[in-house]
Amino acid sequence: MGSILVLGGAGYIGSHTVYELIEAGKDVVVVDNLETGFRAAVHPEAKFYEGDIRNRVFIDSVFDKENIDGVIHFAAFALVEESVQNPSKYYRNNIYGTLNLLDTMIKHNVKRIVFSSTCATYGDIFEQTPIDEKHPQNPINPYGYSKLAVERIMDDYDKAYKLKSIRLRYFNVAGADEIRKDWRMA
């Protein structure tokens, strides 16, 4: 049995996911460029590679070195206001970087991915709540557009390459726990 690759595993959601996976007995490989993540947040039992999903050679080298069974993808820029001010940054990382990842997965015959998407794919949802996954997706900012584009790309990759994906559309992620409550301070 191979490892689970967690992209963005030094960030808030990613690092907590890595801890849960390791506590469940899984082998975990973490990739993070540390632009917004923290090396100290990575579980000491996880194998760590510092690098960027926009670098296809780097991503391919991780797959060459490791026996990856599946991927959990948290490696995205996620600030709505910043996405409006600098859409290129969001499209290059969130879309182009994910294309590098997906193509590398296909090359290495890895066919399962969990994608950290966002409620921003729904757009202005304040007129109708609650909503479910079938709610129309009409993003209103580059961050939401970039995540919806990746979801559509994943649909196409499933049809063409049988790459199976699960999408997580968060509204707000916040919290702490007793074990890792001070992970950002390290």
Secondary structure, 3 states (H helix, E strand, C coil): CCEEEEECCCCHHHHHHHHHHHHCCCCEEEEECCCCCCHHHCCCCCEEEECCCCCHHHHHHHHHHCCEEEEEECCCCCCHHHHHHCHHHHHHHHHHHHHHHHHHHHHCCCCEEEEECCHHHCCCCCCCCCCCCCCCCCCCCHHHHHHHHHHHHHHHHHHHHCCEEEEECCCCCCCCCCCCCCHHHC
